[in-house]
Amino acid sequence: MGNPIPRQQINEHIVEIVSDSGEGAQKAGQTFGNISAKMGNGVWTVEIIPAEIKPPARSPAGASGIRIRLGSQYMTNMGDAADIVVALNEQVLYSRIATYAYKKGTVILLESKWLTDPNPKIVEQYKTALQEFRDNGLIVHEIQMEEECLKLTPKPRLGKNMFVLGMLCYIYDRDVKKAYHEIENTFIHKGSKIIELNQQLFQAGYDFAGTKLDFHYNIPPWQTEDSKEKMIVTSGNQALGLGVMASGMDMVAMYP
């Protein structure tokens, strides 16, 4: 694309990242949410948990990821249908469609490596899903994410989430310095080489979106009378823990 895409100002958007378990979708989404909150946006995140404990790869029941709702106002819930979705395979989208998480016009940024998979069954699944999605009004952009990540790492499955984060940060005009800082904090215990690689993958995604995608948004900061009041970025679990501590209650919580 020759000329930079002008930024379209919007009040809010709902974003999802969906993948198989273990591909870092939730980490990418949490980082994106942190960056957005620190830029002054209202943010609400909710994790997408697989329907099975150990689901097979590329299955609707294995959908794992996160929804991020961000806007220029205080957010109190996850919203309705998503506006933009990044999916690392097509099968995980079926369970989200079944729960009406998307609408006609939802933009899907879909990993396209499955089109050239050596398994003909997977290729056929991909082609069939792609046609179904488009027939139902979804706007699908096929993205060669793995191919791009292979330019930087021989193990793209471990870094593709940072490429995704980079794409989203370009699309929503996020502060790159804040993004680099969040990535550094995320991988601080893994050493400088891992931090640098993940920042490179982020930058690759950011640059890719800037040259290959034709949409670019700006969501102004949350403006209220008390907007100068200090706020914290926290998860529901952290907020509950702080409330329990403040109340003086004795409580134990555990995974079932």
C-alpha positions, 0 to 999 in steps of 0.5 A, a space after each residue: 500500500 502506497 499511502 498511509 491509511 488515515 485513522 478513523 476515530 471510533 468510540 469503542 471496539 470489541 476484539 478477540 484472539 482465538 486459538 488452540 490452547 498453548 499458543 499465547 492468545 490470552 497473554 497477547 490479549 492481556 498485554 493489549 488490554 494493559 497497553 490500552 488501559 495505560 493509554 487511558 481507555 476503558 477496558 474489559 477483558 474476559 478469557 475464552 476457556 476451552 470446552 474440554 480440559 485437553 481438547 484436540 488441536 484444531 477443534 471447535 471445543 478447543 477454542 482458547 483465547 480472550 475478548 478485549 472490549 476497549 473504548 472512550 468510556 468506562 467499561 462494565 461488561 464484555 459487550 455483544 458481537 466482536 468487531 475484529 477477531 484474530 484466529 490462528 486456525 479456522 476450526 476454533 471460530 465455529 464455537 464462537 459463531 455458535 454462541 453469537 459472538 460475531 455478526 455480519 461484518 465482523 472482520 476475521 484475520 485468519 492464519 492462512 498456513 492451513 491452505 498449504 498443509 500436507 494433510 488434504 483433510 485439513 486443506 479441505 476443512 480450511 477451504 470449506 470453513 472459509 466459504 461458510 464464513 464469507 457466506 454468513 457475512 464475515 469479512 475474512 482476511 487471510 494472513 500468512 502469520 507463520 510465514 512472517 514469523 519464520 523470518 525471525 524464529 524457527 519456532 513460530 508457534 511460540 512467538 506468533 502471539 507477539 506478531 498478533 499483538 503487533 498487528 492489533 497495536 497498529 490497527 488501534 494506534 497503540 503506543 509502541 513504547 508502551 508496548 515494548 515496555 509491556 513485552 519487557 515486563 512480560 519476559 523479564 525473567 527469561 533474559 534479554 534475548 527472549 525480550 528482544 526476539 518478542 519485541 522483533 516479532 511485535 514490530 514485524 506484526 506492526 509493520 505488516 499491518 501497516 503495509 497490508 491492512 486497510 483499516 486503522 482506528 483511533 480510540 480517544 482516552 476515557 474523558 471524565 471529570 475525574 479522569 485524573 484520578 489514579 487507577 489500576 490495571 487489575 484482573 477480576 481475581 486480583 480485585 476479588 483478592 484485594 476486596 477480601 484482604 480489605 474486608 478482613 475475611 478468611 477465604 480459600 480459593 482453588 481450581 476445581 
